[in-house]
Amino acid sequence: MKTRAVAVLDVGKTNKKVRLYDRQFKPLAEERTNLDPRMQDGLEVEPTEALLEWFKGAMAKLGKDYDIRAIAVCAHGATVAMLDQEGKLAYPVISYTSEKGAEIEREFYDTFGKAEELHYDTCTPNVGFANGAKALFYVFSRKPEVWEKVKTVLFYNSYLGYELTGNFSMEPTYLGNHNYLWNFFDGTWSKVGIRLGAHTLFPDKMGSPWDALGTVKPELARACNLPEDCQVTLGIHDSNANFLPYLAKGYEKFILNSTGTWCVLMGQSPTPLLTEAEVKAKVFYNLDAFNRPLKTAIFPGGMEYDKFGALTDAKDESTVEDVRKVIAEKRIFIVPGVMPAASAFPGVDAKVVVDGEAALYAELENAGGAPYSHLGQDYYAALNVSLALATRQLLERCGGEHGSMVFTEGGFSNNKRYCELLAALCPDYTLALTSQAEGTAFGAALTAWMLAEGKDLKQMGEEFDIESTPVAPPDFGDVAGYWEAFKTHVRTS
């Protein structure tokens, strides 16, 4: 007899996986692949056909051994699919990493208003073309013959669910992820969405991530060894999938520090209001699974670590003593910002400062080599301090209240120095590392079991635990003094 399971199609920007979970929420099996965007018309577009073919093959393999009761799709944000009258793609799914040019950017803001005004209205910052509305505007303005054929627009998770079921719908977590299309205050389409006509193209139906989109198409069920009644959820945005288990456990007044290539800090907020300083720092809001505002701050922490780490031949083996030395001497400072549009220190150039001499990261990258190898572990100590300081900035920006619990999960939870430094820099918070592995897939699996069993999130939360380990910082010395010295290198005129 086959083991009952649910499946998660977890679509990251490059890494894609199918992960099965049993009724005790334990992982049973997994299939992975890497699929890069392809080029069309000078644009990067998502390899949707390759993704769906791979998924069918993976499910056919897994379906031989497991009774898969439901499938949940979670996906990266800022991506939309445009369908024609027949339900086929009217244009390939444009990748949010596409470079569409400064001219399109200017035209967009000339048409819809200044970036700062749109940020206030739609709780969405200008982060380049990582924005569904801009992808729609590109086709609207540059390919009118294609736009005329567009009859339906779906967010990426909804599109993949449509390919599995043939049904249209949407849910709040992707709708609320930076796209300029939604008015958080009125709960209606924004002026951008209305002027584009997108409000008439998205599905009328909106439900919760654990609601049923429908059953798998019969021909797909046969090809993938799935039961005829295998259901598909409405799907969920990946960062919100990470957040969901903590809601299931009933945590309040907490911040989730989900780390990796992108570090995303999210916390619940009673309103979607933003201050002038928060707009400048590109703080924004998501919507959680219950359609409530989530104050969010992001920076590419893993990317910063990798790119600055490439400037030395050493590997990170920094000790408490190395960090204490760097903090005491105050001679090495690494200022993050390799992606200026998403920097923890807006308007400040990424650079390395040694003994008062600053070298811009862009120039260091162009020159190549490993110019800071001679600094040994001092360099990595300074880099870990830098990333902890950046996280501290984001923690304050995303609405953390003093005394709040901060859960760190993902790649940086394995970086002991970073975690200890963050705890030292945030003495008014309680920091803990969690046991959550593959948090995105796990959160999505909860929605699949909710659908399969007809249970609510609270009931699911009673059936699992999130193990957490408090972080106790060692004595790093005068961290406040180092922070004050660091500030002199991140001030803007």
N, C-alpha and C positions, 0 to 999 in steps of 0.2 A: 504493500500500500504506500502511495506517495505521501511524503511529508507536506502538510499544508504550509504555505508560505505566501508572502507578498513580495512584489518586485518593485525596485526603484530604478527608474532611468534617470541618472544623475548627469546632466549635461553641463560640464565645465567649458571654459573657453577653448581649451585644447584637449584636455583629458575627458573622456566619456566613459561611463561605467554603468553596468547593470549589477545591482546588489540585491540578493534575496535575504529576507529576514523571517524567522519562525515566529510563532505566537508569543514566545517569551522575549521577542525583540533581539534575538541573537542572530548574527550573520551566518548564513548557511553556505553561500557560494557567491562568486563574483566573476564577471567578465569585464575586461578593460580594453580600451583602444585610444590612440591619439589621432585626431583628425584636424589638420590645419585648414584655415580658410583657403579658398581658391580665388583666382583673379578672373573678373569679367568686367569689361568696359572700363578698365583701370581701377576697379573697386575690389576690395576683399569681400567675398560673399561666403556665407556659411555652407559647408558641404552637406546639405540636408539629405540628399539622395544617398550619399555614402553612409551617413549616420543611420538612416532608417533601414538600409540593407544590413548594416552591421547589427543593429538592434534585433532585427528579425532572426538573423543567424544565432545570436547569443541566446535569445529566448527559446528558439527551437532546441538548442542544446540543453538549456536549463529545464525546459518544460518536460523533457523525458523523465526526469528524476523527481520533480516537485509539482505538487498540486497548487498552482499559482492562482490565488483567489482575487487579487486586485493588483493594479499597477499604478504607481504614482510617478509623475514626471516633475522633476525640479530642474531649473535651468538658470544660467547666468542672466543678468538683466540687460536692459537697453537694446532690445532686439524685437523687431516686428516682422510679421509675414503678411504679404498682400496677395489675396486670392482673386481669381477671375470668376466669371459666372459659373463655370464648371467646377469650381472648387480647386483648381490647379493654381500653382504659383504664377501670378502675373509677372513677377520679377523675382530673381533669386533673393534670398534673405540676406540683407546687407549686414556685414559684420560691423560691430561698433568700433573696431580698430581701423576702419577705413579712413583714409585721408581724402576728404572731398574738397578740400581747398578753402583758403581764406575768403574767396569771393562768395561761396555759398554761405559761410558763416555770417558775413556782412549782410547779405541779402535776407537771411533769416531774421536777424535782429532789426533790420530796417523794416521788415514786414510786420513783425509781431511785438516789437518793443525792446527796450534795453534789457540786457541780461539781468541786471540787479532787480528791475521791476518784475520780471518773470520769476526770479528766485523768490521774492516775497509772495507772489500770487500763487505759484505752483509748488513751493517748497523744494525747488529743484535748482541746483547750481549749474553754471556753465562749465561742463567738463568735456568740452569738445563734442565729438560726434558719438559719444557714449550716451545717446539720447534718441529714443524712438521717434519723437516728433521731427527731429532733423533728418532721419532716414526717410520719413514720409515726405517731408518738404523737398528733399533732393529729387525724388521721383516726380512729385507734383510740379516742380519748377523746371526740371531738366528733361523729363521724359513724359510730356503730356499725353503722348499716344499710349503709353503704358498706364498712366493714371486713369485714363478713360475706361480702361478694362477692369480696374479694381472695384470689386463689389463687396469684399469683406476684408477687414484687417483683424489679425489675431496677434496677441502677444506670443512670444516664442514657446512658452510652456503650453499655452492653449493650442498653438498650431500643431505641436507634436502630439498632443492628445487628440486633436481632430484627425490626424493621419491614422491614429489607432482605432478611432470609433466612428468617424464620419460626422461627428456632432460639434456644434459651436457653443462656446460659453467663455466666461472669464471669471477671475477671482481677484480679491483686493491686493494681494501682496505684489503681484507683477504690475497691476495698474498703478500702484503707488510708488513704483521704483523709477527714479529720475527720468521723466519723459516729457515734461511741460504740458501734458495732456489733461491733467486732473486738477481741479480746484479743491484743495484740502478743506477749505473753510466752509464751502457750501455743499460739498459732496456731489459736485456736478462736473461736467466737462468744462475745461478751461476755455478761455477765448482763443487760445492757439488751436485746440482741438476742434472748436466750432468753425473757425475761419478755414481750417484745412478741410472741413467736412468730415473729419474722422469720427465725429460723434454719431454719424449716421452709418458708419461702416463697421464699427465694432459690434459684437453681439449685444442684444438687449438684456440677455440673461446674465446675472452675476450671482455667484454663490460663494460658498466657503471652500477652502482647499481640499477638504475631505468629502465634499459632495460628489455625487456620481455624474461624470460626463456622459457615460454610457458603457455598454459592453463592447468588448473587442470585436471588430468586424469578423464575421464568420470565416471568411477566407484566410484572415490573418490568424485566427485562433487555430485553424487546422494546420497552417504552415508552421506555427510556433509551438505546437503541442500544448495548447492552452485549453482549459475547459470553456465550453460555450458561454457560460455565465460569468467569465472573468471580467471584472469591472475596472474602469479607469477613473481616477479622481480628476478634479478640475486642475490639479497641479499647484505648484508653489514656487516662489522665487527662492533662490538658494540661500541667501542670507537669512531670510525669514524661516526657512527650514531649520537652520542652526538655532534660531531663537525659540522655536516652538517647544522643545522638551522642557525648557525652564518655565514656560507658561504652564505646561502640563503639570509640573510639580508645585505650582502655586507660588513661585518666588515673586516677591515684590521689592521695589526699590533696589534693582540690580542693573548692572551694566554687563553686557556680553562683549568681551574683547576677542573677536574671532580673527585669528591671525593666519597669515600665509603670504602669498605674493601681494595680496591686498589685505590690510588690516582694517576690519570693520568694527566700529564700536557702536552699539545700539542700546537705547534705553527708552522705556515708556515715558510718555509725556501727556499731560492733560489737554494741551492745545498744540497746534502746529505753528505757533508764533515764532518768529526769528528776529533777533536783534541785528542792528547794523554791523556789529563786530562779527556776529555769526555768519552773516551773508558774506562778508569779506573773507572769512575763513572757510567758506563753502560747506558749512554745516547744512544738512538738509533733512527731510523726513521721508521715511517709508511708511507704509501701512502694514500693520500686523495681520495675522490670520483672522482677527475679529474686526478688521476695518478701523483700527485705532492708530493714532499717530505714534511713530517710533522715531525719536530724534537720533540722527545718525551722523557720524563723522568717519571719514576714511582717509587712509594714505597708503601708498604702496610699500609697506614696511619690508616685505620679503624682497621686493625689487631693489630697494635702497641697500639692504644688507648684501645682496649678491653683487650689485654694481660697484659699491664701494669696496667690498671684499676682493673684487678682481684687481684692485690697485696694490695688492700685496701678494707675495708668494706664500705667506704663512697661512696656516689653518687656525681657526679659532680654538684656542686652548686657554683663553684668558681666565685668570684666577681672581679671587677676592683681592689678593695682594696687588695684582696688576691694576685692578680698578681703583683701589685705594691710592695707588701711586699716581695714576692719571688725574684723579680728583684733587689730590693734594698739590700736584705740580701746576695744574691749569695751563699746560703748554700745548696740548693737542685737542682740537675741536673738530668734529665732523658735522657739517650742517647739511641735513637732508634736503631733498627737493629735486631729484633726478627727473620727476614729472612735475613741472611747475604748476600745471593745472590742478594738481591734487596734492599740494605740499602741506605739511603740518605747519609750515612757516611761510604763509603767502607773501609773494613779492620778494623773497630772498633767494639769491642764487645758491645752488648747491656747491659746496666747497669743502676743502680740507685746510685747516689752519694749523701750522706747526711753528711754534716760537714766534708768533705774530705775523708770519708770512702766509698769505692766503693763496690758494691755487683753486681756480674754478673747476668743478667737476667736468664740465663740457670740454675744457681744454685738456684735462688729464685723460679723458676718454679718447680724444682724438690723437693724443700723443702715443697712447698705448703703453705697454710695459707694466711694471709693478714698482712704482717709485717709492712706495712706503714700506717695502719689505724690511728695511733697516730698523724700523720702529718695533719690530717683533710683536709681542702680545700687547704692548701699549696701544697699538693701533686698533686692535679688536676691542680692547677695553673701552677706548674712546667711542668706537662705533656702537657698542651696546649701550653705553650711556646716552648717546645721541638718540637712538631709537626709543629708549625708555622715556627720554624727555619729550620726544614727539608724541608718544602715546599719552603721556601726562597731559599735554596740550589738548588732545582730542577727548580725553576723559572729561575734562572740565567743560568742553564745548558741547558734549552730547547730553548734558543735563545731569551729570552725576551729583548726587547729594552726598555731603560728608556723612560718613557712616555706612554708605551703600556697599553692598557686596559687588565685587568685580570678578567675574569668571573669565579666565583666560584659557582658550582652547586653540587647537591647531598647531601649526609648525613652531611658533615661538614658545609654546609651552614646554618644548624640549631644550630651550636655550636658558639654562639656569641663571646665568649672569643677568640677562635681560629681565627675567621674572623677579629676581631679587632687587635689582635696581628700581624697577617700577614700584615695588612695595616700599622701598626706602624713600622714593620721591613722592609717594602718596600715603603718608602716615594716617590720614583721616579716613581712609577707605580700608575695607577688609578684602584682601586679595587672595584668590584661591585658584589652583589649577584643577581642571576637571578630568574625569575619566572618559569624556566623550571622544570616541574615535569615529571618524567619518560622520561628523555631526550633521552634515547636510543630508546625507542618505538616511541617517537614523530618524531625523525629524520628518522627512518625507514618508518613511516607513510607518510612522505613527498615523499619518493621514490615511494610508492605505488600509491599515488594520481597523481604523475607525469606520471606514466605509464597509469593509468586509464583515465587520461584526456589529455594526450599528451602535457603537458606543461613542460617548463624547470624550473630549480631551481630558477632563478631570478624571474620568474613569480610567483612561489609559495611564495617566500620571500615577495612579495608585499601584500600578503593576511593574514599575521599574524604579531604579534609584540612579541618581547622578552622584557618583563618588567625587568628593572634592578634597583637595589637600591645601591647607592654608600655607601661604608663603611668608616665612619669617626672614626679614632682611638681616644680613650681617652688618657689622659696623663698617661702612664704606668711608667714613670720615665726613668732611664738610661738603655734603652733596648740595646743600643750599648755596654755598659759596661758589661751587662749580656752575650751578644753574645761573647765578647772577653774572658770572664771567661769560657763560655761553650766550646770554641775552645780548651782549655787546656785538655779537657776530650775526644776530638775526634781527637787528633793528632796521626799520625802513624809514626813509626820510619822509 
